[in-house]
C-alpha cells in the first residue's frame, strides 16, 4: 500500500496484520521498513483519524504478536 504524505512524499507500507474489535470492525496494521513506522487503516484502507484508537489497536496488535511468538531457549 502506498500512502501520500501532506508534503507529497509517497511511502510504501506492507500490511503485516489484520485485527478485529469487539464490534467486528476490521483494521489493518501496516509497516514501512524505509520509515520504520506503523499505520493503522480501516477495512477500506483509509488511515484512522482517531490517533488514540489507532495507538490502542497498534498496542493490542503488538501484545498479541509477543504472546504468539515462540519462546526462545
Secondary structure, DSSP 8 states (H G I E B T S, - for coil): -EEE-TTS-EEE-EEEEEEE-TT--EEEEEEETTTTEEEEEETTS-B-S-HHHHHHHHHHHHHHHHHHS----
